[in-house]
Amino acid sequence: MEISLEARTTLPTDAETATLVGRIWRPDVNGPSIVTLRDGKLFDITAAAPTMTDLINADDPATYARHAIGDDLGPVGPVIANSAVDARDPSRPWLLAPVDLSALKAAGVTFVGSMLERVIEERAAGDPAAAEEIRRVIMDAIGDNLAAVVPGSPEAADLKKALQDRDMWSQYLEVGIGPDAEVFTKSQPMSAVGTGAEVGIHPGSSWNNPEPEIVLILGASGKIIGATLGNDVNLRDFEGRSALLLGKAKDNNASCSVGPFIRLIDESFGLNDIRNALLSMRVTGDDQFVLDGESSMQRISRDIGDLAGQTLGAYHQYPDGAALFTGTAFAPTKDRGAKGEGFTHKVGDIVTISSPKLGALTNRVTTCEKAAPWVFGASALMRNLAGRGVL
């Protein structure tokens, strides 16, 4: 299937009042530029903020972005349309992932639904055919009572003992309701792909899915300065075989999608907007399969402030800031093939993740070796910016 992008469906519903910043590829300088959206037009503010890291580490990123002097690049619509990989004119600009040098981190099992699915993966040892019966047994034993448990609380400790007595405890429950969150490295700085690009699944995987997530943008101080959307592409069979395969399940070519823009915290968008955000996701395939799902941040088991604090602080410094995937309540179980085997991706799937105040992130699924290779890293960025005289 082909990707088609439009400004009206890609931008937030209140884009005219939002402070939106992002990155584009400019063919005329053979490199990326930092942009902000003003009155429907993109302005290149690279001279004021050579990298997104420079912008998010400003004293007041939203005010800095709004007032930075920049070059008028014209309406945002044509750039968004040109970001679709199928329709791209390589002589014109297109959107990139809106993060560059920041660490790409992710918090796992932060929602009860996905936490239970991780337990099911573990007990199924990566076999999707075994998942349905295991799911029934676990739900009969646990149900959704975990939803009311505050991680790290005395009640959580009591529940842990009760589950251990029933031989139902799991490493995923440990990080789901225990005091310490699971925070892992999702991918490498500069490796994320943006809206309109292809995302990659490992060709050896036969059980995988998208993970629609809010991505917190953290400055070097650990402060949450904005948010965007992300697809934490996940290989359920790899991680199900062994939790030690998490790196292989999560960090592959084109396996991290972020965008379309970062919405900075300002008078029109605050932390409670993130806490109350509703994400929608649709997957459509060449086989006419359609999967719809939602993930509400109101159902998260750990507050976003707690997740940010466990990611970046006295024990973990990231001087270039971090982009933190916050987890998902969405764990697809709808059968796509044989009964009981649930959902898995097929090459050609179109995945759209959207939220009213953050816009929409759209990608097409391919296998990792067929996705665009990652060739422009941090050293290439520094050489390009130095050659342009903005460093």
ROZASE-470383 format. One record per residue: residue number from 1; residue in one letter; x, y, z of N, C-alpha, C in turn. Coordinates in steps of 0.02 Angstrom, whole numbers, plus 50000, padded with zeros to 5 digits. Last residue first. Layout:
  nr rest  n_c1  n_c2  n_c3 ca_c1 ca_c2 ca_c3  c_c1  c_c2  c_c3
 NUM    A     X     Y     Z     X     Y     Z     X     Y     Z
...
END
This chain:
  nr rest  n_c1  n_c2  n_c3 ca_c1 ca_c2 ca_c3  c_c1  c_c2  c_c3
 391    L 51393 51304 50649 51423 51282 50712 51483 51326 50729
 390    V 51356 51348 50528 51309 51361 50582 51334 51332 50648
 389    G 51423 51324 50408 51442 51383 50447 51394 51399 50504
 388    R 51412 51212 50335 51362 51264 50322 51374 51327 50362
 387    G 51510 51133 50390 51518 51155 50320 51469 51210 50301
 386    A 51451 51108 50513 51512 51148 50509 51523 51175 50439
 385    L 51345 51027 50473 51331 51092 50504 51392 51137 50503
 384    N 51417 50916 50421 51370 50954 50379 51358 51023 50408
 383    R 51489 50870 50532 51525 50893 50472 51480 50936 50428
 382    M 51382 50836 50617 51430 50888 50637 51468 50915 50576
 381    L 51319 50734 50543 51283 50796 50560 51332 50851 50577
 380    A 51418 50637 50539 51396 50668 50476 51359 50733 50489
 379    S 51421 50605 50675 51481 50635 50644 51463 50668 50578
 378    A 51291 50552 50694 51312 50612 50729 51373 50645 50697
 377    G 51240 50489 50531 51244 50488 50603 51270 50553 50632
 376    F 51170 50425 50401 51184 50493 50423 51181 50495 50499
 375    V 51129 50298 50370 51197 50317 50350 51217 50386 50376
 374    W 51027 50167 50376 51045 50224 50417 51118 50241 50403
 373    P 50936 50121 50228 50991 50111 50276 51005 50175 50315
 372    A 50763 50098 50215 50819 50142 50198 50875 50133 50249
 371    A 50723 49922 50221 50712 49992 50239 50773 50033 50220
 370    K 50771 49796 50202 50743 49831 50143 50725 49903 50158
 369    E 50810 49749 50323 50862 49754 50272 50837 49789 50209
 368    C 50687 49749 50395 50741 49794 50412 50793 49803 50357
 367    T 50538 49750 50294 50587 49715 50335 50650 49759 50341
 366    T 50405 49869 50320 50446 49827 50277 50492 49787 50322
 365    V 50262 49968 50338 50303 49914 50365 50340 49879 50308
 364    R 50248 50145 50339 50234 50081 50306 50285 50029 50330
 363    N 50175 50269 50448 50231 50233 50419 50207 50170 50384
 362    T 50130 50420 50526 50111 50367 50479 50173 50336 50448
 361    L 50065 50510 50654 50128 50479 50632 50110 50419 50589
 360    A 49977 50661 50685 49977 50591 50664 50045 50571 50636
 359    G 49948 50767 50828 49947 50753 50756 49947 50679 50742
 358    L 49935 50809 50957 50003 50793 50934 50006 50777 50859
 357    K 49806 50824 50997 49852 50880 51010 49924 50867 50987
 356    P 49744 50699 50953 49722 50766 50931 49772 50822 50940
 355    S 49846 50573 50889 49819 50602 50950 49802 50675 50934
 354    S 49889 50421 50803 49868 50491 50805 49842 50509 50874
 353    I 49970 50317 50690 49961 50331 50762 49943 50405 50768
 352    T 49956 50203 50564 49946 50274 50581 49929 50280 50655
 351    V 50034 50095 50455 50020 50107 50526 50013 50182 50537
 350    I 50009 49984 50327 50014 50055 50343 49991 50065 50415
 349    D 50099 49840 50270 50051 49871 50317 50064 49945 50323
 348    G 50204 49789 50198 50156 49831 50163 50104 49863 50207
 347    V 50218 49633 50276 50252 49685 50237 50199 49723 50197
 346    K 50117 49614 50420 50137 49591 50354 50170 49649 50318
 345    H 50120 49582 50598 50126 49625 50539 50137 49584 50476
 344    T 49996 49487 50687 50066 49502 50670 50067 49543 50607
 343    F 49878 49439 50811 49900 49485 50759 49976 49482 50748
 342    G 49823 49269 50845 49826 49341 50856 49852 49380 50796
 341    E 49804 49135 50846 49873 49158 50837 49880 49234 50841
 340    G 49671 49099 50852 49710 49094 50912 49781 49119 50906
 339    K 49659 49044 50686 49624 49060 50748 49670 49049 50808
 338    A 49775 49111 50569 49745 49054 50603 49715 49075 50669
 337    G 49769 49278 50550 49774 49216 50512 49738 49161 50548
 336    R 49734 49374 50638 49744 49394 50569 49746 49334 50523
 335    D 49642 49404 50784 49670 49355 50738 49675 49383 50668
 334    K 49686 49525 50901 49640 49507 50847 49674 49460 50798
 333    T 49770 49575 50994 49758 49503 50998 49710 49480 50943
 332    P 49887 49702 51029 49838 49674 50982 49832 49598 50988
 331    A 49891 49806 51152 49924 49742 51139 49877 49702 51094
 330    F 49904 49963 51219 49881 49926 51160 49923 49863 51149
 329    A 49953 50045 51310 49901 50000 51334 49878 49953 51279
 328    T 50130 50076 51311 50065 50075 51278 50017 50028 51313
 327    G 50270 50188 51344 50233 50126 51347 50165 50132 51316
 326    T 50341 50305 51324 50310 50295 51389 50270 50230 51395
 325    F 50499 50349 51262 50437 50314 51249 50406 50293 51315
 324    L 50589 50492 51275 50568 50435 51315 50500 50408 51293
 323    A 50731 50566 51225 50662 50555 51201 50640 50489 51232
 322    A 50841 50675 51312 50817 50609 51296 50746 50613 51268
 321    G 50996 50772 51315 50925 50760 51327 50906 50690 51307
 320    D 51130 50778 51307 51093 50796 51246 51019 50785 51254
 319    P 51172 50730 51429 51181 50802 51415 51147 50825 51351
 318    Y 51105 50631 51534 51105 50633 51461 51111 50707 51441
 317    Q 51143 50533 51676 51146 50599 51644 51146 50591 51568
 316    H 51081 50445 51802 51087 50440 51729 51086 50511 51699
 315    Y 51073 50477 51934 51105 50414 51917 51115 50405 51842
 314    A 51007 50599 51942 51073 50593 51974 51110 50530 51952
 313    G 50926 50585 51783 50934 50618 51848 51003 50606 51876
 312    L 50812 50501 51689 50864 50551 51685 50868 50587 51752
 311    T 50721 50398 51723 50761 50395 51662 50822 50440 51665
 310    Q 50650 50426 51834 50688 50363 51835 50732 50355 51773
 309    G 50590 50546 51794 50639 50547 51847 50680 50484 51852
 308    A 50502 50501 51695 50556 50547 51676 50611 50547 51729
 307    L 50418 50423 51776 50456 50392 51721 50515 50436 51701
 306    D 50365 50523 51859 50403 50468 51888 50447 50435 51835
 305    G 50297 50600 51765 50351 50630 51803 50395 50577 51835
 304    I 50199 50512 51721 50252 50531 51674 50310 50564 51710
 303    D 50159 50384 51840 50152 50452 51814 50211 50469 51770
 302    R 50115 50218 51800 50165 50263 51829 50157 50332 51798
 301    S 50012 50159 51730 50021 50141 51800 50072 50186 51836
 300    I 49891 50236 51624 49961 50219 51638 49970 50207 51713
 299    R 49768 50279 51587 49772 50211 51614 49844 50190 51631
 298    Q 49778 50399 51529 49747 50398 51594 49753 50330 51628
 297    M 49821 50377 51401 49872 50390 51452 49843 50393 51522
 296    S 49747 50249 51308 49736 50310 51347 49790 50318 51400
 295    S 49744 50189 51152 49784 50186 51213 49776 50252 51249
 294    E 49657 50088 51033 49667 50150 51070 49711 50137 51130
 293    G 49640 50021 50865 49652 50017 50936 49662 50085 50967
 292    D 49603 49919 50724 49597 49984 50759 49608 49973 50833
 291    L 49650 49843 50578 49654 49838 50651 49651 49908 50680
 290    V 49606 49758 50434 49606 49822 50468 49606 49810 50543
 289    F 49652 49678 50283 49646 49674 50356 49650 49745 50385
 288    Q 49677 49675 50151 49614 49706 50172 49602 49700 50247
 287    D 49805 49641 50123 49758 49585 50127 49688 49608 50150
 286    D 49879 49754 50140 49862 49736 50071 49811 49679 50068
 285    G 49810 49831 50290 49856 49789 50252 49833 49778 50181
 284    T 49816 49952 50418 49782 49927 50359 49832 49888 50316
 283    V 49795 50001 50582 49838 49963 50537 49796 49938 50479
 282    R 49779 50141 50685 49748 50099 50633 49803 50066 50593
 281    M 49757 50210 50846 49800 50178 50797 49759 50137 50748
 280    S 49755 50348 50958 49719 50302 50914 49769 50272 50866
 279    L 49774 50405 51123 49806 50386 51060 49760 50338 51022
 278    L 49738 50537 51225 49711 50475 51198 49744 50463 51130
 277    A 49805 50618 51370 49805 50606 51298 49775 50539 51280
 276    N 49822 50658 51498 49753 50642 51477 49749 50625 51403
 275    R 49956 50688 51511 49927 50638 51556 49858 50615 51533
 274    I 49966 50793 51419 50000 50729 51405 49968 50674 51448
 273    D 49893 50888 51484 49872 50869 51417 49904 50802 51398
 272    N 49970 50904 51597 49906 50869 51604 49876 50851 51536
 271    L 50078 50977 51549 50089 50907 51569 50023 50869 51576
 270    G 50008 51078 51413 50044 51065 51475 50050 50991 51492
 269    F 49979 51201 51300 49993 51129 51305 50036 51117 51366
 268    S 49972 51336 51291 49918 51298 51259 49925 51223 51269
 267    E 50084 51390 51349 50019 51407 51380 49962 51366 51350
 266    D 50191 51246 51328 50179 51318 51329 50111 51330 51359
 265    I 50299 51121 51277 50257 51144 51332 50252 51220 51329
 264    L 50299 51082 51102 50333 51106 51162 50282 51129 51214
 263    R 50285 50944 51006 50246 50999 51032 50276 51020 51099
 262    I 50379 50891 50870 50378 50897 50942 50332 50956 50960
 261    F 50296 50809 50732 50332 50865 50762 50335 50855 50837
 260    P 50246 50677 50709 50279 50714 50656 50321 50773 50680
 259    G 50373 50562 50779 50350 50620 50742 50275 50633 50750
 258    V 50468 50413 50755 50451 50470 50798 50426 50527 50755
 257    S 50511 50242 50760 50479 50296 50722 50455 50350 50771
 256    C 50623 50118 50749 50603 50171 50795 50576 50230 50754
 255    S 50676 50030 50660 50627 50003 50707 50600 50056 50756
 254    A 50774 50049 50564 50709 50080 50553 50655 50056 50601
 253    N 50864 49910 50617 50860 49963 50568 50787 49985 50557
 252    N 50827 49884 50792 50844 49861 50726 50839 49919 50677
 251    D 50792 49854 50945 50838 49899 50911 50862 49869 50846
 250    K 50703 49754 50997 50684 49824 50995 50727 49868 50950
 249    A 50752 49626 50997 50681 49635 50984 50663 49707 50971
 248    K 50882 49644 51033 50869 49621 50965 50795 49629 50947
 247    G 50862 49684 51166 50897 49728 51119 50883 49709 51047
 246    L 50797 49570 51221 50762 49634 51215 50795 49680 51165
 245    L 50847 49448 51247 50844 49467 51177 50808 49533 51166
 244    L 50826 49424 51378 50893 49447 51360 50899 49464 51286
 243    A 50704 49366 51385 50707 49438 51398 50775 49467 51381
 242    S 50667 49250 51258 50712 49268 51314 50711 49344 51322
 241    R 50553 49230 51183 50601 49175 51191 50647 49188 51249
 240    G 50492 49355 51186 50460 49300 51220 50506 49241 51230
 239    E 50573 49431 51104 50575 49445 51175 50543 49388 51215
 238    F 50539 49365 50980 50608 49370 51003 50611 49381 51079
 237    D 50399 49379 50970 50428 49313 50975 50500 49316 51001
 236    R 50376 49516 50961 50351 49480 51020 50383 49411 51027
 235    L 50456 49653 50923 50458 49583 50901 50438 49539 50961
 234    N 50393 49815 50891 50408 49763 50940 50406 49694 50909
 233    V 50414 49989 50878 50405 49926 50841 50433 49868 50883
 232    D 50351 50109 50942 50403 50067 50970 50395 49996 50941
 231    N 50316 50254 50874 50300 50183 50862 50359 50142 50885
 230    G 50262 50409 50948 50312 50360 50929 50282 50292 50916
 229    L 50239 50588 50956 50214 50520 50950 50270 50473 50930
 228    T 50290 50705 51084 50276 50688 51015 50248 50616 51015
 227    A 50319 50844 51195 50299 50775 51180 50288 50767 51106
 226    G 50418 50941 51314 50373 50931 51258 50356 50859 51249
 225    I 50497 50945 51424 50487 51009 51388 50441 51002 51328
 224    I 50527 50887 51579 50487 50872 51520 50472 50937 51485
 223    K 50691 50889 51644 50626 50921 51639 50591 50900 51575
 222    G 50819 50845 51644 50768 50796 51658 50698 50824 51654
 221    S 50916 50929 51598 50899 50933 51670 50850 50879 51691
 220    A 50916 50910 51463 50971 50880 51501 50958 50882 51576
 219    G 50740 50879 51427 50802 50917 51423 50855 50883 51466
 218    L 50638 50760 51346 50670 50782 51408 50733 50823 51393
 217    I 50488 50722 51282 50552 50754 51264 50580 50785 51326
 216    L 50399 50570 51277 50417 50631 51314 50483 50657 51289
 215    V 50288 50501 51169 50360 50507 51181 50373 50574 51216
 214    I 50154 50389 51174 50176 50458 51185 50251 50456 51200
 213    E 50137 50254 51056 50158 50282 51120 50166 50358 51118
 212    P 50094 50100 50988 50081 50172 50986 50094 50204 51054
 211    E 50182 49978 50922 50164 50000 50990 50156 50076 50988
 210    P 50151 49843 50807 50167 49912 50822 50151 49927 50895
 209    N 50220 49673 50818 50166 49722 50816 50192 49793 50826
 208    N 50247 49497 50785 50269 49565 50800 50210 49613 50794
 207    W 50304 49352 50740 50254 49377 50787 50277 49446 50811
 206    S 50409 49312 50664 50343 49292 50640 50287 49314 50686
 205    S 50569 49371 50615 50513 49374 50662 50448 49353 50629
 204    G 50670 49383 50526 50664 49320 50561 50606 49317 50610
 203    P 50671 49513 50480 50642 49462 50436 50635 49394 50469
 202    H 50615 49637 50593 50667 49588 50578 50638 49532 50535
 201    I 50539 49779 50521 50534 49722 50566 50587 49672 50545
 200    G 50547 49957 50502 50573 49890 50488 50559 49840 50542
 199    V 50453 50083 50416 50479 50054 50478 50497 49981 50465
 198    E 50472 50214 50298 50459 50144 50312 50489 50125 50380
 197    A 50401 50381 50321 50455 50334 50307 50431 50262 50317
 196    G 50297 50459 50365 50303 50448 50293 50356 50399 50273
 195    T 50385 50529 50503 50322 50512 50470 50332 50507 50395
 194    G 50554 50465 50528 50498 50509 50538 50435 50487 50502
 193    V 50666 50360 50624 50636 50382 50561 50574 50423 50576
 192    A 50815 50367 50725 50743 50364 50717 50721 50388 50649
 191    S 50952 50384 50741 50929 50326 50702 50854 50325 50690
 190    M 51002 50483 50823 51003 50496 50750 50973 50439 50709
 189    P 51046 50373 50954 51035 50441 50931 51046 50447 50855
 188    Q 50972 50208 50941 51031 50251 50947 51015 50322 50924
 187    S 50840 50139 51044 50879 50143 50982 50934 50194 50993
 186    K 50800 50111 51176 50760 50090 51118 50801 50087 51055
 185    T 50862 50059 51322 50881 50097 51263 50843 50070 51203
 184    F 50739 50058 51455 50791 50028 51414 50807 50074 51355
 183    V 50667 50038 51608 50687 50090 51560 50746 50062 51521
 182    E 50546 49985 51713 50590 49960 51661 50604 50018 51613
 181    A 50545 50055 51879 50519 50050 51811 50571 50016 51766
 180    D 50533 49990 52040 50579 50013 51987 50549 50002 51918
 179    P 50438 49938 52128 50459 50008 52136 50500 50035 52077
 178    G 50315 49838 52034 50368 49848 52083 50390 49921 52084
 177    I 50229 49821 51930 50200 49845 51992 50252 49853 52048
 176    G 50318 49799 51820 50252 49829 51810 50222 49857 51874
 175    V 50429 49734 51859 50438 49803 51837 50372 49838 51825
 174    E 50364 49614 51899 50412 49648 51943 50420 49721 51923
 173    L 50295 49571 51789 50256 49598 51845 50302 49636 51893
 172    Y 50406 49526 51720 50368 49582 51692 50322 49613 51745
 171    Q 50451 49418 51792 50495 49477 51788 50457 49537 51761
 170    S 50314 49351 51886 50352 49358 51824 50397 49419 51829
 169    W 50210 49231 51975 50252 49292 51971 50295 49291 51908
 168    M 50133 49123 51998 50111 49166 51943 50155 49228 51936
 167    D 50132 49033 52104 50178 49022 52048 50158 49062 51987
 166    R 50061 49073 52210 50023 49036 52159 50066 49020 52098
 165    D 50153 49143 52282 50126 49083 52313 50087 49040 52263
 164    Q 50168 49252 52197 50223 49205 52204 50199 49139 52234
 163    L 50047 49315 52222 50059 49286 52155 50117 49237 52157
 162    A 50066 49356 52354 50010 49313 52337 50021 49278 52270
 161    K 50178 49440 52340 50183 49379 52380 50127 49330 52363
 160    K 50120 49541 52260 50178 49503 52236 50184 49437 52274
 159    L 50024 49593 52345 50003 49558 52285 50060 49515 52258
 158    D 50107 49656 52438 50063 49601 52459 50041 49559 52400
 157    A 50166 49752 52355 50209 49702 52387 50167 49642 52411
 156    A 50054 49828 52324 50089 49793 52270 50134 49738 52299
 155    E 50025 49880 52449 49977 49836 52418 50009 49796 52361
 154    P 50135 49965 52468 50128 49905 52510 50078 49855 52481
 153    S 50193 50011 52300 50155 50022 52361 50154 49959 52404
 152    G 50253 49992 52177 50296 50006 52234 50260 50016 52300
 151    P 50115 50052 52082 50181 50020 52083 50222 50042 52144
 150    V 49954 50027 52140 50005 50078 52131 50074 50045 52134
 149    V 49823 49940 52063 49883 49934 52106 49933 49989 52089
 148    A 49718 49934 51978 49711 49980 52035 49773 49980 52080
 147    A 49751 49838 51885 49743 49907 51862 49741 49957 51920
 146    L 49751 49710 51931 49814 49747 51935 49806 49821 51918
 145    N 49631 49653 51900 49638 49683 51966 49702 49723 51974
 144    D 49591 49588 51788 49619 49656 51779 49626 49692 51846
 143    G 49649 49420 51814 49600 49468 51791 49631 49536 51779
 142    I 49719 49311 51869 49736 49379 51889 49681 49429 51873
 141    A 49661 49189 51825 49696 49193 51889 49705 49264 51914
 140    D 49605 49217 51702 49564 49185 51753 49595 49193 51822
 139    M 49718 49267 51638 49662 49312 51652 49615 49283 51704
 138    I 49794 49148 51629 49819 49206 51668 49762 49253 51685
 137    V 49712 49067 51547 49732 49045 51614 49753 49104 51658
 136    R 49704 49145 51430 49643 49127 51467 49660 49108 51539
 135    R 49838 49151 51390 49802 49213 51405 49740 49197 51448
 134    I 49860 49018 51360 49896 49048 51416 49862 49112 51438
 133    E 49779 49007 51248 49764 48967 51307 49798 48996 51369
 132    E 49844 49100 51160 49773 49107 51177 49756 49069 51242
 131    A 49980 49063 51138 49963 49122 51177 49891 49123 51201
 130    A 50026 48964 51058 50013 48946 51127 49983 49003 51167
 129    A 50051 49026 50938 49998 48976 50939 49979 48956 51011
 128    P 50164 49105 50957 50098 49137 50956 50041 49087 50960
 127    D 50297 49080 51058 50254 49041 51011 50184 49071 51011
 126    G 50379 49136 51154 50381 49163 51086 50338 49127 51036
 125    A 50347 49069 51271 50415 49062 51243 50418 49083 51170
 124    A 50234 49086 51341 50226 49053 51276 50293 49041 51242
 123    R 50281 49157 51449 50259 49088 51461 50248 49050 51396
 122    E 50310 49279 51382 50361 49243 51420 50342 49170 51429
 121    E 50187 49317 51331 50243 49304 51286 50296 49260 51320
 120    I 50119 49337 51453 50097 49285 51407 50152 49267 51358
 119    V 50188 49446 51503 50188 49383 51541 50169 49325 51496
 118    R 50153 49538 51405 50224 49519 51412 50230 49454 51451
 117    E 50017 49547 51429 50039 49518 51366 50113 49499 51368
 116    L 50019 49613 51552 49996 49544 51550 50016 49510 51485
 115    M 50067 49737 51505 50105 49699 51555 50084 49625 51554
 114    S 49966 49783 51423 50029 49762 51392 50072 49722 51440
 113    G 49869 49805 51527 49857 49762 51469 49920 49737 51437
 112    V 49931 49896 51617 49914 49828 51638 49904 49782 51579
 111    F 50076 49987 51568 50004 49979 51567 49987 49907 51582
 110    T 50211 49979 51565 50183 50033 51606 50107 50033 51605
 109    V 50311 49897 51501 50258 49870 51544 50230 49923 51592
 108    G 50450 50013 51483 50409 49956 51466 50359 49937 51520
 107    A 50512 50159 51412 50488 50127 51473 50441 50071 51453
 106    A 50656 50202 51317 50587 50178 51320 50573 50147 51388
 105    K 50758 50322 51228 50745 50276 51283 50671 50255 51282
 104    L 50879 50391 51143 50813 50362 51128 50800 50306 51178
 103    A 50961 50544 51176 50957 50472 51187 50886 50449 51173
 102    S 50978 50671 51049 50949 50646 51112 50952 50570 51116
 101    L 51013 50716 50925 51066 50690 50969 51040 50662 51035
 100    D 50866 50723 50866 50930 50707 50834 50979 50676 50884
  99    V 50692 50720 50822 50745 50716 50872 50810 50699 50838
  98    P 50590 50712 50727 50605 50777 50757 50656 50775 50814
  97    A 50627 50626 50577 50610 50620 50647 50631 50685 50682
  96    L 50592 50739 50438 50631 50687 50471 50602 50675 50541
  95    L 50501 50791 50294 50508 50785 50366 50553 50727 50386
  94    W 50586 50863 50151 50537 50819 50182 50552 50814 50256
  93    P 50616 50973 50007 50622 50953 50077 50568 50903 50098
  92    R 50661 50910 49841 50623 50955 49885 50627 50930 49957
  91    S 50721 50815 49768 50748 50883 49759 50713 50933 49804
  90    P 50655 50696 49782 50717 50705 49821 50748 50774 49812
  89    D 50491 50683 49809 50535 50715 49760 50600 50731 49797
  88    R 50394 50547 49861 50447 50594 49876 50485 50617 49815
  87    A 50292 50458 49869 50280 50517 49828 50338 50566 49831
  86    D 50330 50357 49955 50310 50339 49887 50306 50399 49840
  85    V 50356 50420 50077 50412 50389 50040 50393 50373 49968
  84    A 50300 50576 50117 50278 50508 50102 50329 50475 50056
  83    S 50345 50705 50117 50375 50659 50165 50354 50587 50154
  82    N 50273 50785 50036 50335 50757 50007 50370 50710 50055
  81    A 50173 50827 50122 50156 50782 50067 50217 50748 50039
  80    I 50250 50913 50204 50218 50853 50232 50202 50803 50177
  79    V 50283 51008 50109 50337 50971 50143 50309 50907 50174
  78    P 50158 51062 50071 50199 51026 50022 50256 50985 50054
  77    G 50116 51118 50202 50081 51065 50167 50124 51027 50117
  76    V 50182 51229 50251 50203 51164 50276 50173 51106 50235
  75    P 50235 51364 50142 50183 51323 50176 50208 51254 50194
  74    G 50405 51429 50167 50340 51423 50134 50293 51377 50171
  73    L 50519 51454 50234 50522 51400 50184 50455 51389 50149
  72    D 50601 51589 50295 50534 51567 50275 50540 51515 50220
  71    D 50727 51571 50415 50711 51580 50344 50642 51551 50329
  70    G 50720 51655 50577 50727 51599 50531 50708 51616 50460
  69    I 50749 51695 50745 50748 51719 50675 50760 51660 50629
  68    A 50644 51644 50877 50706 51635 50840 50698 51660 50768
  67    H 50524 51647 50944 50556 51711 50928 50621 51704 50889
  66    R 50481 51517 50963 50434 51566 50935 50469 51629 50911
  65    A 50591 51456 51023 50570 51436 50956 50526 51488 50924
  64    Y 50594 51522 51148 50652 51526 51103 50631 51509 51031
  63    T 50473 51482 51202 50484 51553 51187 50542 51561 51139
  62    A 50501 51343 51212 50444 51367 51173 50453 51441 51154
  61    P 50619 51333 51296 50619 51311 51226 50562 51339 51184
  60    D 50701 51421 51396 50628 51417 51384 50619 51398 51310
  59    D 50836 51389 51393 50804 51403 51457 50728 51397 51451
  58    A 50871 51247 51285 50864 51319 51297 50827 51330 51363
  57    N 50868 51116 51254 50907 51134 51313 50909 51210 51324
  56    I 50802 51106 51135 50767 51081 51195 50805 51097 51259
  55    L 50899 51166 51047 50834 51197 51059 50802 51173 51124
  54    D 51006 51077 51048 51017 51147 51068 50950 51180 51086
  53    T 50940 50963 50999 50967 50963 51067 50979 51034 51092
  52    M 50919 50995 50868 50861 50995 50912 50883 50994 50985
  51    T 51049 51109 50816 51022 51042 50826 50960 51047 50870
  50    P 51065 51248 50798 51092 51202 50748 51066 51130 50754
  49    A 50972 51375 50817 50974 51311 50852 50999 51259 50803
  48    A 50993 51483 50733 50984 51496 50805 50989 51433 50846
  47    A 51007 51423 50611 51058 51471 50631 51053 51486 50705
  46    T 50889 51348 50602 50952 51313 50615 51007 51361 50637
  45    I 50759 51377 50577 50792 51415 50631 50858 51382 50650
  44    D 50652 51395 50447 50715 51362 50463 50752 51404 50515
  43    F 50480 51382 50460 50537 51428 50463 50598 51388 50485
  42    L 50332 51346 50373 50391 51321 50407 50446 51373 50403
  41    K 50165 51407 50402 50228 51406 50364 50284 51377 50406
  40    G 50055 51422 50481 50050 51376 50425 50112 51371 50383
  39    D 50100 51511 50581 50047 51530 50534 50046 51487 50472
  38    R 50245 51421 50597 50214 51485 50615 50163 51503 50561
  37    L 50344 51293 50656 50285 51309 50617 50254 51373 50643
  36    T 50520 51271 50636 50462 51283 50678 50405 51305 50633
  35    V 50664 51163 50612 50610 51207 50588 50557 51216 50642
  34    I 50829 51125 50576 50779 51132 50629 50727 51182 50605
  33    S 50885 51020 50443 50876 51086 50472 50822 51082 50526
  32    P 51008 50909 50369 50947 50924 50406 50946 50995 50432
  31    G 51077 50914 50198 51077 50899 50270 51013 50920 50303
  30    N 51104 50979 50077 51122 50908 50086 51126 50889 50160
  29    V 51055 51096 50047 51114 51098 50090 51138 51027 50106
  28    D 50950 51059 49964 50994 51113 49941 51057 51120 49984
  27    P 50877 50963 50034 50922 50941 49981 50971 50995 49959
  26    R 50847 50955 50198 50850 51006 50145 50900 50984 50092
  25    W 50739 50871 50301 50798 50863 50258 50794 50915 50203
  24    I 50686 50939 50458 50674 50922 50388 50741 50908 50355
  23    R 50615 50931 50619 50674 50928 50577 50653 50909 50506
  22    G 50522 51041 50729 50539 50977 50697 50603 50982 50658
  21    V 50395 51109 50835 50463 51111 50807 50478 51042 50778
  20    L 50259 51208 50881 50282 51146 50850 50351 51155 50821
  19    T 50152 51267 50987 50222 51280 50970 50251 51214 50947
  18    A 49981 51297 50934 50034 51254 50961 50103 51280 50943
  17    T 49882 51363 50870 49902 51390 50935 49959 51350 50966
  16    E 49865 51294 50752 49875 51366 50747 49896 51397 50814
  15    A 49837 51162 50783 49905 51180 50763 49918 51255 50763
  14    D 49737 51085 50840 49744 51155 50860 49813 51181 50842
  13    T 49755 50958 50791 49693 50992 50774 49696 51066 50792
  12    P 49923 50934 50726 49873 50935 50780 49811 50974 50760
  11    L 49946 50867 50557 49958 50917 50610 49907 50909 50666
  10    T 49894 50770 50472 49960 50759 50504 49971 50806 50562
   9    T 49778 50809 50412 49776 50749 50453 49841 50735 50490
   8    R 49814 50926 50347 49755 50927 50389 49750 50866 50434
   7    A 49924 50894 50266 49934 50936 50325 49875 50930 50373
   6    E 49938 50721 50215 49910 50788 50207 49920 50827 50272
   5    L 50006 50581 50130 50006 50626 50188 49977 50694 50170
   4    S 50000 50413 50092 49980 50479 50069 49973 50524 50130
   3    I 50083 50264 50048 50070 50315 50099 50050 50380 50065
   2    E 50017 50116 49972 50055 50178 49969 50035 50225 50025
   1    M 50042 49941 50000 50000 50000 50000 50044 50062 50000
END
